[in-house]
Amino acid sequence: MQLTRFTDLALRIVMRLSVLEEGQSATAAGLAEQLHVRRAHAAKVVTALGRLGVVETRRGRTGGLSLAASARDTSVGWIVRELEGPGEVVECDGAEPCPLRTGCRLRRALREAQEAFYASLDPLTIDDVAAAPTRALLLSIGSGPID
């Protein structure tokens, strides 16, 4: 299984925001520069994270982005499920349906493997994945602009 770039970037943004000092905030543009992605892509990811309640956004002169107060204990598995959506690992019923779909055992095995993947991420929180030694790396990329 492979995560979409969108989900990958969302996890990196959340991890980066998790190491900001109290009262410090970032911008989508600053995060895009630090994480070497396009600003538009980072902005879309931040919007999705805001809708999930993981990131708080404030407009205006003193605005910016920060991790929501309750987000540190959010399950990485939950975030990945929400961003990846309900899709299956393989598309059996698409425009050209697979001729094996009515009696295929592989589809069920892949669905179970996908759930096992998510389940392995469920116990991990944002704080867990941003802990040392990752924390030092996250802080080092933060030496560039965040706003």
TORPA-4810 file (N, C-alpha, C, O; in nm, 3 decimals):
<nodes>
NODE_1_0.084_-0.117_0.000_0.000_0.000_0.000_0.089_0.124_0.000_0.194_0.126_0.064_M
NODE_2_0.046_0.225_-0.071_0.122_0.349_-0.076_0.028_0.465_-0.048_-0.081_0.473_-0.103_Q
NODE_3_0.071_0.555_0.040_-0.008_0.672_0.071_-0.001_0.772_-0.044_0.098_0.777_-0.117_L
NODE_4_-0.105_0.850_-0.058_-0.103_0.957_-0.157_-0.005_1.065_-0.111_0.027_1.074_0.008_T
NODE_5_0.043_1.145_-0.204_0.130_1.258_-0.168_0.059_1.353_-0.073_0.121_1.413_0.015_R
NODE_6_-0.071_1.366_-0.092_-0.152_1.453_-0.009_-0.143_1.411_0.138_-0.117_1.494_0.226_F
NODE_7_-0.164_1.282_0.165_-0.158_1.231_0.302_-0.017_1.240_0.358_0.002_1.276_0.474_T
NODE_8_0.082_1.208_0.276_0.221_1.218_0.318_0.254_1.361_0.361_0.313_1.382_0.467_D
NODE_9_0.215_1.457_0.280_0.241_1.597_0.314_0.164_1.639_0.438_0.215_1.714_0.521_L
NODE_10_0.042_1.592_0.452_-0.037_1.625_0.571_0.033_1.578_0.698_0.037_1.650_0.797_A
NODE_11_0.087_1.457_0.695_0.156_1.406_0.813_0.282_1.487_0.842_0.313_1.516_0.958_L
NODE_12_0.355_1.525_0.738_0.474_1.606_0.759_0.438_1.745_0.814_0.508_1.797_0.901_R
NODE_13_0.331_1.804_0.764_0.288_1.935_0.815_0.248_1.925_0.961_0.287_2.009_1.042_I
NODE_14_0.171_1.824_0.995_0.128_1.806_1.134_0.248_1.786_1.226_0.255_1.842_1.335_V
NODE_15_0.343_1.705_1.180_0.464_1.682_1.260_0.541_1.812_1.279_0.588_1.841_1.389_M
NODE_16_0.555_1.890_1.173_0.628_2.017_1.182_0.559_2.113_1.278_0.623_2.178_1.360_R
NODE_17_0.427_2.121_1.267_0.352_2.211_1.356_0.360_2.166_1.502_0.352_2.248_1.593_L
NODE_18_0.376_2.036_1.523_0.378_1.984_1.661_0.501_2.029_1.739_0.500_2.022_1.862_S
NODE_19_0.605_2.074_1.673_0.726_2.115_1.745_0.740_2.267_1.756_0.843_2.316_1.803_V
NODE_20_0.639_2.341_1.714_0.644_2.486_1.732_0.634_2.521_1.880_0.567_2.452_1.957_L
NODE_21_0.701_2.627_1.917_0.693_2.676_2.055_0.553_2.729_2.083_0.481_2.766_1.991_E
NODE_22_0.516_2.732_2.209_0.388_2.788_2.252_0.374_2.931_2.199_0.463_3.014_2.217_E
NODE_23_0.263_2.958_2.134_0.238_3.092_2.080_0.297_3.115_1.942_0.266_3.216_1.878_G
NODE_24_0.381_3.026_1.895_0.440_3.039_1.762_0.344_2.980_1.660_0.271_2.886_1.689_Q
NODE_25_0.343_3.036_1.539_0.259_2.982_1.433_0.338_2.978_1.303_0.449_3.030_1.294_S
NODE_26_0.279_2.917_1.204_0.342_2.904_1.073_0.242_2.949_0.967_0.126_2.977_0.998_A
NODE_27_0.288_2.956_0.845_0.199_2.982_0.732_0.212_2.866_0.634_0.310_2.792_0.636_T
NODE_28_0.113_2.851_0.550_0.120_2.747_0.447_0.239_2.771_0.356_0.306_2.676_0.315_A
NODE_29_0.265_2.896_0.324_0.379_2.928_0.237_0.511_2.892_0.303_0.600_2.835_0.239_A
NODE_30_0.525_2.924_0.431_0.647_2.890_0.504_0.667_2.741_0.515_0.779_2.692_0.500_G
NODE_31_0.559_2.668_0.543_0.568_2.522_0.551_0.603_2.463_0.415_0.682_2.369_0.406_L
NODE_32_0.545_2.517_0.310_0.575_2.468_0.175_0.723_2.484_0.145_0.785_2.395_0.088_A
NODE_33_0.779_2.597_0.182_0.922_2.620_0.158_1.007_2.524_0.240_1.103_2.467_0.188_E
NODE_34_0.973_2.507_0.366_1.050_2.417_0.452_1.043_2.272_0.406_1.141_2.199_0.417_Q
NODE_35_0.928_2.231_0.356_0.906_2.092_0.319_0.927_2.067_0.169_0.907_1.956_0.120_L
NODE_36_0.968_2.171_0.099_1.002_2.161_-0.044_0.885_2.112_-0.130_0.899_2.019_-0.210_H
NODE_37_0.770_2.176_-0.111_0.652_2.145_-0.191_0.592_2.275_-0.244_0.628_2.384_-0.199_V
NODE_38_0.501_2.262_-0.338_0.435_2.380_-0.393_0.341_2.441_-0.289_0.279_2.371_-0.210_R
NODE_39_0.334_2.574_-0.290_0.248_2.645_-0.194_0.102_2.604_-0.208_0.033_2.584_-0.108_R
NODE_40_0.056_2.592_-0.331_-0.084_2.556_-0.353_-0.116_2.419_-0.293_-0.223_2.398_-0.236_A
NODE_41_-0.023_2.326_-0.306_-0.044_2.193_-0.251_-0.049_2.199_-0.098_-0.136_2.138_-0.036_H
NODE_42_0.043_2.272_-0.039_0.044_2.287_0.107_-0.085_2.354_0.156_-0.140_2.314_0.258_A
NODE_43_-0.132_2.453_0.083_-0.255_2.523_0.122_-0.375_2.429_0.120_-0.460_2.435_0.210_A
NODE_44_-0.384_2.343_0.020_-0.495_2.247_0.013_-0.489_2.148_0.129_-0.591_2.113_0.188_K
NODE_45_-0.369_2.104_0.161_-0.352_2.010_0.272_-0.391_2.076_0.404_-0.459_2.015_0.486_V
NODE_46_-0.347_2.199_0.424_-0.381_2.272_0.547_-0.532_2.290_0.559_-0.587_2.277_0.669_V
NODE_47_-0.599_2.317_0.449_-0.745_2.331_0.450_-0.810_2.200_0.495_-0.902_2.202_0.577_T
NODE_48_-0.764_2.089_0.441_-0.819_1.959_0.480_-0.793_1.929_0.628_-0.881_1.880_0.699_A
NODE_49_-0.673_1.960_0.675_-0.640_1.937_0.816_-0.723_2.027_0.906_-0.760_1.987_1.017_L
NODE_50_-0.753_2.146_0.860_-0.841_2.235_0.935_-0.982_2.178_0.946_-1.044_2.183_1.052_G
NODE_51_-1.033_2.124_0.835_-1.167_2.063_0.837_-1.172_1.944_0.933_-1.276_1.918_0.995_R
NODE_52_-1.061_1.873_0.946_-1.055_1.759_1.039_-1.039_1.802_1.184_-1.054_1.721_1.276_L
NODE_53_-1.009_1.930_1.205_-0.990_1.980_1.341_-0.850_1.956_1.396_-0.828_1.970_1.517_G
NODE_54_-0.756_1.919_1.310_-0.620_1.891_1.353_-0.536_2.019_1.354_-0.448_2.035_1.438_V
NODE_55_-0.563_2.109_1.262_-0.490_2.234_1.250_-0.588_2.350_1.270_-0.700_2.350_1.219_V
NODE_56_-0.541_2.449_1.346_-0.619_2.571_1.364_-0.560_2.680_1.275_-0.438_2.696_1.267_E
NODE_57_-0.648_2.753_1.210_-0.603_2.862_1.124_-0.660_2.993_1.176_-0.776_3.000_1.216_T
NODE_58_-0.576_3.096_1.174_-0.619_3.229_1.216_-0.583_3.326_1.104_-0.469_3.329_1.057_R
NODE_59_-0.679_3.405_1.063_-0.658_3.503_0.958_-0.607_3.633_1.017_-0.614_3.657_1.138_R
NODE_60_-0.556_3.715_0.929_-0.517_3.849_0.971_-0.370_3.864_0.998_-0.290_3.773_0.976_G
NODE_61_-0.336_3.982_1.046_-0.197_4.020_1.068_-0.125_3.930_1.168_-0.007_3.900_1.151_R
NODE_62_-0.195_3.888_1.270_-0.135_3.800_1.370_-0.178_3.655_1.349_-0.167_3.572_1.439_T
NODE_63_-0.226_3.625_1.230_-0.277_3.492_1.200_-0.167_3.391_1.174_-0.048_3.419_1.189_G
NODE_64_-0.211_3.276_1.136_-0.118_3.168_1.104_-0.179_3.033_1.134_-0.298_3.021_1.162_G
NODE_65_-0.095_2.934_1.129_-0.137_2.796_1.151_-0.072_2.741_1.276_0.043_2.772_1.307_L
NODE_66_-0.146_2.660_1.346_-0.089_2.589_1.460_-0.164_2.458_1.477_-0.273_2.439_1.423_S
NODE_67_-0.104_2.370_1.551_-0.167_2.243_1.581_-0.282_2.270_1.678_-0.265_2.344_1.774_L
NODE_68_-0.397_2.212_1.653_-0.510_2.228_1.744_-0.472_2.174_1.882_-0.393_2.080_1.893_A
NODE_69_-0.529_2.233_1.985_-0.493_2.197_2.122_-0.508_2.047_2.150_-0.425_1.988_2.220_A
NODE_70_-0.611_1.987_2.097_-0.637_1.845_2.124_-0.569_1.752_2.025_-0.581_1.630_2.038_S
NODE_71_-0.498_1.805_1.927_-0.446_1.723_1.817_-0.324_1.639_1.854_-0.297_1.539_1.787_A
NODE_72_-0.252_1.675_1.956_-0.130_1.601_1.990_-0.157_1.453_2.017_-0.072_1.368_1.992_R
NODE_73_-0.275_1.424_2.069_-0.312_1.286_2.100_-0.394_1.220_1.989_-0.447_1.111_2.007_D
NODE_74_-0.403_1.286_1.875_-0.479_1.231_1.763_-0.404_1.113_1.703_-0.283_1.117_1.686_T
NODE_75_-0.478_1.009_1.671_-0.419_0.889_1.612_-0.375_0.915_1.468_-0.450_0.971_1.388_S
NODE_76_-0.254_0.873_1.438_-0.203_0.882_1.301_-0.289_0.796_1.209_-0.315_0.834_1.095_V
NODE_77_-0.333_0.680_1.258_-0.420_0.593_1.179_-0.549_0.663_1.141_-0.596_0.650_1.028_G
NODE_78_-0.607_0.736_1.234_-0.731_0.809_1.206_-0.708_0.915_1.099_-0.788_0.927_1.006_W
NODE_79_-0.599_0.990_1.111_-0.569_1.094_1.012_-0.553_1.031_0.873_-0.609_1.080_0.775_I
NODE_80_-0.478_0.923_0.866_-0.454_0.857_0.737_-0.585_0.805_0.678_-0.611_0.823_0.559_V
NODE_81_-0.668_0.741_0.760_-0.798_0.693_0.711_-0.882_0.807_0.656_-0.940_0.796_0.548_R
NODE_82_-0.889_0.915_0.732_-0.971_1.029_0.690_-0.922_1.090_0.559_-1.003_1.125_0.473_E
NODE_83_-0.791_1.101_0.543_-0.737_1.163_0.422_-0.734_1.069_0.302_-0.752_1.112_0.188_L
NODE_84_-0.712_0.942_0.326_-0.706_0.846_0.216_-0.846_0.808_0.167_-0.864_0.771_0.051_E
NODE_85_-0.945_0.817_0.254_-1.081_0.784_0.214_-1.107_0.634_0.214_-1.020_0.555_0.249_G
NODE_86_-1.226_0.597_0.174_-1.268_0.457_0.184_-1.223_0.367_0.069_-1.265_0.251_0.064_P
NODE_87_-1.143_0.414_-0.021_-1.103_0.335_-0.137_-1.030_0.207_-0.102_-0.975_0.192_0.007_G
NODE_88_-1.032_0.115_-0.197_-0.965_-0.013_-0.180_-0.826_-0.007_-0.242_-0.795_0.084_-0.319_E
NODE_89_-0.742_-0.103_-0.208_-0.606_-0.110_-0.259_-0.607_-0.127_-0.410_-0.528_-0.064_-0.480_V
NODE_90_-0.695_-0.210_-0.460_-0.709_-0.229_-0.605_-0.852_-0.197_-0.646_-0.946_-0.214_-0.568_V
NODE_91_-0.868_-0.151_-0.768_-1.000_-0.117_-0.820_-1.053_-0.236_-0.900_-1.005_-0.266_-1.009_E
NODE_92_-1.151_-0.303_-0.844_-1.207_-0.421_-0.909_-1.332_-0.389_-0.990_-1.367_-0.463_-1.083_C
NODE_93_-1.401_-0.280_-0.957_-1.530_-0.248_-1.018_-1.526_-0.122_-1.102_-1.630_-0.059_-1.122_D
NODE_94_-1.411_-0.083_-1.152_-1.396_0.041_-1.226_-1.459_0.037_-1.364_-1.549_-0.042_-1.391_G
NODE_95_-1.409_0.125_-1.450_-1.461_0.136_-1.587_-1.447_0.004_-1.662_-1.532_-0.030_-1.743_A
NODE_96_-1.341_-0.070_-1.635_-1.320_-0.203_-1.693_-1.313_-0.303_-1.577_-1.204_-0.337_-1.532_E
NODE_97_-1.429_-0.350_-1.530_-1.431_-0.438_-1.413_-1.348_-0.565_-1.434_-1.339_-0.620_-1.544_P
NODE_98_-1.288_-0.609_-1.326_-1.209_-0.732_-1.329_-1.304_-0.851_-1.347_-1.405_-0.859_-1.277_C
NODE_99_-1.272_-0.942_-1.436_-1.360_-1.058_-1.456_-1.360_-1.155_-1.337_-1.445_-1.244_-1.329_P
NODE_100_-1.267_-1.139_-1.246_-1.259_-1.228_-1.129_-1.335_-1.173_-1.008_-1.344_-1.242_-0.906_L
NODE_101_-1.389_-1.055_-1.017_-1.441_-0.984_-0.900_-1.550_-1.059_-0.823_-1.563_-1.039_-0.702_R
NODE_102_-1.627_-1.142_-0.887_-1.736_-1.210_-0.816_-1.689_-1.326_-0.729_-1.761_-1.368_-0.639_T
NODE_103_-1.572_-1.378_-0.756_-1.525_-1.491_-0.676_-1.379_-1.482_-0.638_-1.315_-1.584_-0.613_G
NODE_104_-1.327_-1.362_-0.632_-1.184_-1.344_-0.607_-1.155_-1.340_-0.457_-1.219_-1.266_-0.382_C
NODE_105_-1.060_-1.419_-0.415_-1.018_-1.420_-0.274_-0.912_-1.313_-0.247_-0.892_-1.273_-0.132_R
NODE_106_-0.844_-1.268_-0.351_-0.739_-1.169_-0.334_-0.794_-1.035_-0.286_-0.733_-0.969_-0.202_L
NODE_107_-0.910_-0.995_-0.337_-0.970_-0.867_-0.298_-0.990_-0.859_-0.147_-0.958_-0.758_-0.085_R
NODE_108_-1.044_-0.965_-0.089_-1.067_-0.968_0.056_-0.934_-0.964_0.132_-0.922_-0.893_0.232_R
NODE_109_-0.835_-1.038_0.085_-0.704_-1.039_0.150_-0.640_-0.901_0.146_-0.579_-0.857_0.243_A
NODE_110_-0.654_-0.833_0.033_-0.598_-0.698_0.023_-0.671_-0.600_0.114_-0.609_-0.512_0.173_L
NODE_111_-0.802_-0.615_0.125_-0.880_-0.530_0.216_-0.837_-0.552_0.361_-0.824_-0.457_0.438_R
NODE_112_-0.814_-0.677_0.398_-0.768_-0.709_0.533_-0.627_-0.655_0.557_-0.597_-0.606_0.666_E
NODE_113_-0.542_-0.664_0.457_-0.406_-0.609_0.469_-0.410_-0.458_0.485_-0.333_-0.401_0.563_A
NODE_114_-0.499_-0.393_0.412_-0.513_-0.248_0.423_-0.557_-0.210_0.565_-0.504_-0.117_0.623_Q
NODE_115_-0.653_-0.282_0.618_-0.699_-0.253_0.754_-0.590_-0.280_0.856_-0.578_-0.207_0.954_E
NODE_116_-0.509_-0.383_0.834_-0.397_-0.411_0.924_-0.295_-0.297_0.920_-0.236_-0.261_1.022_A
NODE_117_-0.275_-0.241_0.802_-0.186_-0.125_0.787_-0.236_-0.008_0.871_-0.161_0.050_0.949_F
NODE_118_-0.364_0.025_0.855_-0.422_0.133_0.934_-0.417_0.102_1.083_-0.386_0.189_1.164_Y
NODE_119_-0.449_-0.022_1.119_-0.450_-0.061_1.260_-0.312_-0.046_1.324_-0.301_-0.015_1.442_A
NODE_120_-0.207_-0.069_1.245_-0.072_-0.053_1.299_-0.039_0.093_1.326_0.049_0.123_1.407_S
NODE_121_-0.109_0.185_1.260_-0.089_0.328_1.283_-0.179_0.383_1.393_-0.152_0.491_1.447_L
NODE_122_-0.286_0.312_1.426_-0.382_0.361_1.524_-0.323_0.397_1.660_-0.359_0.501_1.715_D
NODE_123_-0.232_0.316_1.717_-0.180_0.352_1.849_-0.084_0.471_1.847_-0.057_0.530_1.952_P
NODE_124_-0.033_0.507_1.731_0.062_0.618_1.723_-0.011_0.751_1.723_-0.111_0.768_1.653_L
NODE_125_0.039_0.844_1.802_-0.017_0.979_1.804_0.079_1.075_1.733_0.192_1.038_1.701_T
NODE_126_0.034_1.195_1.711_0.120_1.296_1.651_0.243_1.317_1.738_0.355_1.327_1.686_I
NODE_127_0.224_1.325_1.868_0.339_1.340_1.958_0.438_1.223_1.946_0.559_1.243_1.953_D
NODE_128_0.385_1.104_1.928_0.473_0.986_1.914_0.564_0.998_1.792_0.684_0.975_1.801_D
NODE_129_0.507_1.035_1.679_0.587_1.039_1.555_0.676_1.162_1.546_0.766_1.167_1.462_V
NODE_130_0.652_1.260_1.632_0.736_1.379_1.632_0.836_1.380_1.748_0.902_1.481_1.771_A
NODE_131_0.846_1.270_1.820_0.940_1.261_1.932_1.083_1.241_1.880_1.104_1.219_1.760_A
NODE_132_1.179_1.249_1.971_1.320_1.230_1.935_1.339_1.093_1.873_1.274_0.998_1.915_A
NODE_133_1.423_1.081_1.775_1.514_1.178_1.716_1.450_1.263_1.606_1.512_1.357_1.555_P
NODE_134_1.325_1.232_1.569_1.257_1.308_1.464_1.241_1.454_1.503_1.249_1.543_1.418_T
NODE_135_1.218_1.480_1.631_1.198_1.617_1.678_1.314_1.708_1.638_1.291_1.820_1.591_R
NODE_136_1.436_1.661_1.655_1.553_1.743_1.618_1.553_1.774_1.469_1.587_1.885_1.428_A
NODE_137_1.516_1.676_1.388_1.509_1.699_1.244_1.401_1.800_1.209_1.420_1.887_1.124_L
NODE_138_1.287_1.787_1.275_1.177_1.882_1.250_1.217_2.023_1.289_1.182_2.119_1.219_L
NODE_139_1.288_2.037_1.399_1.333_2.169_1.442_1.441_2.224_1.346_1.447_2.345_1.323_L
NODE_140_1.524_2.138_1.291_1.629_2.185_1.203_1.574_2.237_1.071_1.628_2.332_1.015_S
NODE_141_1.465_2.177_1.020_1.406_2.232_0.899_1.331_2.361_0.928_1.298_2.438_0.838_I
NODE_142_1.305_2.382_1.056_1.237_2.502_1.099_1.325_2.622_1.109_1.278_2.730_1.146_G
NODE_143_1.452_2.607_1.078_1.540_2.722_1.087_1.515_2.820_0.973_1.561_2.935_0.977_S
NODE_144_1.440_2.775_0.872_1.401_2.865_0.763_1.274_2.941_0.803_1.230_2.933_0.917_G
NODE_145_1.217_3.015_0.710_1.099_3.095_0.741_0.977_3.011_0.769_0.954_2.910_0.702_P
NODE_146_0.896_3.050_0.867_0.769_2.985_0.890_0.655_3.080_0.863_0.538_3.039_0.864_I
NODE_147_0.686_3.205_0.839_0.579_3.300_0.809_0.613_3.389_0.695_0.533_3.475_0.657_D
</nodes>
